[in-house]
C-alpha cells in the first residue's frame, strides 16, 4: 500500500478512470450534512488564496483519504482504478468541479469588460480539463469517475449538461448537488474583483484541495481494508458492509456479480430514498434498511439482534447457519434470494395495500406499535406450507392477543421473548401442516401467567369499564372504533358494503358531552357518578368528521328548542371485539 498526498489537479489531471464497484452504496451525500460544510471549507480556502500575496505559501484544505486498486485493462483503453473507499468524495468533487466550471462560464458571459471576461473564461477552461478524459474509445471512458450502476444515468445527466442551461427536469440527489454548488459559486463570484475571484476559485479547487490516495498492491486485501476503514464510526450503513461482503464473496466464487446485483440487490439502490429514510423518533431513529436487516437476521437466527451489531450478526450467520452449497461455501444465490423476497414482505408489513384479514391485521399492528413481531410475520409470510387461510388465522389470533392485552392494560415487556419463542414454534411445525394451531396453542397462556391471553370474562369487564378516552392513545381508540364499525357493517345483511374512506380523517367525539351537566339533565334513577364513570368509556365514543365535530359541541342528543323538556340521551351499547 503506497500513500500519496496529492492535489485535485494531480488526481484528475491525468487520463485515468476511477470506477465504483457494484458493492458500493449509491450516492447519499446531502446539502445539510456534506455540501454546505464542504462549501464553508472551500470558501475559507479560496478567500485565503484571494488575499495571499504572490509567491507566499497558502494553507490548503485536506479532504480525506481515498483507497484505489489498479484494474487490468486492454491496451486500447484508458488506465482504470477501482475505488475501494472514497466514492462519495470523488463523485462530489466531479459534480462540484462541473458546477464551478459552468458558474465561471455564466459569469464570463455576463461580464461587460473584455479582459475580465477572458480571465474568467480561462478559469472555467482550467477546471473543464479536470472533468473529462480526452480521445477515448467509448463515451463511458470520457468520465473521470464512473459511479455504481444506479447512479450512472443521474451522473451523466449532470456531467453532460450545458453551462447556460444547467440541469433541468432532474430531481436526483446529484442534480441537487450540482444546482446547489452552481448557484453558490455564482453568488460568491458576483460583485467586485470578479476576475480575481474567478482565478482564486479555480486555483483553490485544483491546486489547494488535497487528498491522501492509497494505492493498493497485489498483497493487499481490498475487502478487509474496506471493512477496517468503514466498519466503525463512519456513516456507512450495515447494509453497505453486507452488500460489500456478499458481492466480494461472489467474486471469489467466480459468480456473475453484475447479474447477481441486477437480480437481487438493485431494488435497494434503485429506491434508496425509501430504504435509507430514517424511521423512528429521537435516538431510536435509523434508516429503514437497517431495521429490515435487523428483523431479517432475527428471523433466521431466532435471537435478538442489536442495531449496533447488525453487521457482526450477519457475519456470524454467514459463517454458521446461512445456506451452503458445500460445507464451507456460502450459497450466495440462496442468501440474496431470501433477502430480496423478505424485503418485499417487509414493505408489505409496513405499508399493506390489500383487503384481506391479514392486511387488516398489519394495519392494526402499526397502530399497536409492536415491531418485535416483525421477524415472526416475515417467517409466516415466507413459509411455503402457510396458505392464505392459515395466514389469516394466525393474524386473527395475534391481533386478538395483542388488542385484548392492550385493553386490559397488561405489560408489553415480555413481547420480545414471546416473539422469539413463536419463531421456534413455527420452525417446529412439520412440513405440509398449517401453523395456526401451534401458534394459537403457544399464545394460550394460563390466567396466572404474566403473558396470559385475556379470557372473555376479563376482557368484557375491562372493555365495558375502562376509561378509553385519555387513557389509550387516540389512534388506538380510533382503531377500535373503526374495527367496530367495519364489523357491524359486515355482520348486517342489509347494510351497504364497508365504506372505503380514510378513517384517520375522522375525529373522536363524546356522545354524552364532557360538560354534560348544562345540557343533559339527569333522569330518575341515574346518579351523577354513574355518568362520570361512563363518560370516557368506549360506549360513549363515536367518530365524526372535522366539519361535524365543532357543531356538536355540548348540544343535546336531539335539539328540541320548542320542547319544555329535553330529550333523554340515547344509550350506546358496546359492540363485540375478538
Phi, psi and omega in degrees: 000125184240113179275143176224130178262105190227162178274168177298323179298321179289327181287310185263353183283344178268157179279085184217147175254139176245104186258141181261123182289165184299329186288350180285153176289165175287177180290124187231358181297150185227168184298308186291316188277328185232312188295312181295314175300323178296317179295322177302317178292318181295318181300315178297322180295308184292332176287331172294317178299321184296324186258355182279133180293150180302136179089348180273147179291148180240129177288117181280187179233127181270126184263351181118198187244142175237135180249125183235152176230129179294135181242129180296137177224164178288165186293338182273352182259158177291152173303145183225137175237137179271134182274105179281323177209139178110013184294327178297318181292313182294319179296316179297320179298320178295316178296318179297315179298320178295319178296320178293318177304313182289321178299317178296320179296319179294316180295322179297321181293329182272352181289140180263354179254127186298315182293318178299315179299320180295317181293320179293319179296322179296320177298319178298318181293328178296324179281328180301328180296338184268358184241008183209130171277138183261156174051056182263158181279339178223158178298323181300324182290346182289342181273130179296317177246136179237105188291178175290163194316306189292341183264358188291315180296313176301322180294315178298321180300323178286311187287339180263000183288158179274154183296319183291317188278319189074189180273121179237150177070015181246136179241024182276164178296324179293319177297322178294321178297314179301313182298320180296309183292320179300311180296320181294318179295316180299317180296318181291324182287331185288133179133209182283156176056047184299317182298316179295319179296319180298315180292323178294320179297312180297316181293317180300317183291313188273331188254336190239001166270129187228152179228154164262121180253121177260116178264118180282146174253185187294339183272351181275148179255106185303318183296315181297320179294318178302313182292321180297319181286333192238351187288339185225131171071024178234165181285000176297139179275157173306324179298326178295318179291323178295315177301316178302312183298313184297314184286329174292321177297320177297322178297316180294329178275003179060039176270160180286092189298314182299319179293320177299316179300311182299320186282325191244316191261339188305323180305327178296318181280325181295323180248051183298328179300323178284309189288331181264359177294137180280135176237158184097179186236139174061228183292340180276354181289130177204162183302144182301325182294328175295316179298318179300310183292330174298315179290322179298315179293319179298320178303316186276326182269341183058033177225150177295140181241121179286143176303333180279350185232031179296313182293318178300318178295324178296315180297320178294320179295318178298323182286334185245286192271350182296151179304141181237143171273331170222176185305323186246006185245119180290136177279092185297320179300315182294317181296311181295322178297320179293319177298313181300314183294319179290331176296320176296317179295321181298319177295323178293322178297316184280333181222070182294138181241352183277183182236017179281170176299325179295320178296320176301318179299317181297319178296320179287328177298324178297320178292324179288337176059046179246080188282347182294346179270000179302315179301321178296317181294321175302317180294320178297314182293331182267359182280125185296328185268006178260106179274183184297322180294316179295320180295319179295321179295320177296316180299316181298319180293313180297319180296314179300315181300310185288318181291317178300317180294323178297313182292327178277004176058043178267155187294153176253001188300330183267009185293326180298313179294321179297317180299321178292321177298320180292329174298318177296319179299314180298318180296334182273356179287125181300148178301139178090352180255149176292152183264341185304314181303320181291320179294316180298318179298319180291327179285337188281068179283149181294158183304327182281351181282146177294339181253029184299153170264105187308132179282177185298321183295311180296316182297316181298318180299313182290322182294323184269347184241345185285149172281114180271310184287122181089348179255315175266154173301143184301322182293333178282324174296318178298320178302316181294314180295322177296316180297321178297316179298315181294320179296316180297321180293317180290329182283338183270124180284344183262350185281163172289164175302158181305131183297135180258089175211173185276102180296335182294344179276352177274158178243155181273129182229146174280135174287301168282115187295157182297326174254071188279342191301324184278344187237339184236078184297151179292150174250171182301133176089357180252124181267152181300317183295332179295317177295319180298325179292317183280349189305316185256014177282165183296332181289345180254011182247147177213171180250132178224164179282162179301321183291326182281327186305308181298330182286338179287308179046233181255021185295156175293164181301317175235112180294123182227071183298328182278346184278151177281334179235152180278154180289147176288130180299145180282137176284146183245102184290151182278129178278163182278159178217145182299000000 
